[in-house]
Amino acid sequence: MRNYEIFATTADTGIRFKGRDFYSLYENALRGLNLLLFCSRRRKLRGDESSRFSYRGDGPESVLVNFLAEVLSLAYQKKRQVVALDFVHADGRRLDVRLQLAPCRSMPRVDIKSVTYHNLRVVDRDGMKSAAIVFDI
């Protein structure tokens, strides 16, 4: 697996992602979601506007679910793609980041209803954090 990849389940779809720390874990989760939504691997594009996202949860799983739900909300409701993250703080219980936004060049290619906790667990093995998250489509 690269740092992120898409996978399919019987009725849903998801992404697997990994990173050496929480900063890269959240970044690769975003990259995987952008690939799923827009077939886009854009990395260096800077947004022309930004939005602050801050969340404190009881663990990395709740942080991931809420972060990715915010990315989906921006894509579907505001027609904005999150193209980069400017971190203020990232760990297993808190994410404080400025989301760099660009207008969506196209509509998302899948209709995601929600981000789920289905089998979601952040694992730390040999200094690498990894997770797989399922989206209800």
SULJOWO-V121245 format. One record per backbone hydrogen bond with DSSP energy under -0.5 kcal/mol. CO is the residue of the C=O (numbers start at 0). NH is the residue of the N-H. If there is no record, write none. Layout:
co-><CO/CO>
nh-><NH/NH>
This chain:
co-><2/4/6/11/12/13/14/15/16/18/20/21/22/23/24/25/26/27/28/29/30/31/32/33/33/34/36/48/50/52/54/58/59/60/61/62/63/64/65/66/67/68/69/70/71/72/72/73/73/78/80/80/83/84/85/88/92/93/94/95/95/96/96/97/97/98/98/99/99/100/100/101/109/110/113/116/120/122/122/124/127/128/129/130/132/133/134/134/135/135>
nh-><17/15/13/8/134/6/132/4/130/128/24/25/26/27/28/29/30/31/32/33/34/35/36/37/39/38/108/100/98/96/94/62/63/64/65/66/67/68/69/70/71/72/73/74/75/76/77/77/79/103/82/101/99/86/97/95/56/90/54/87/88/52/98/85/99/50/100/82/83/47/48/80/111/112/135/119/122/124/129/127/124/18/122/16/14/115/12/136/112/113>
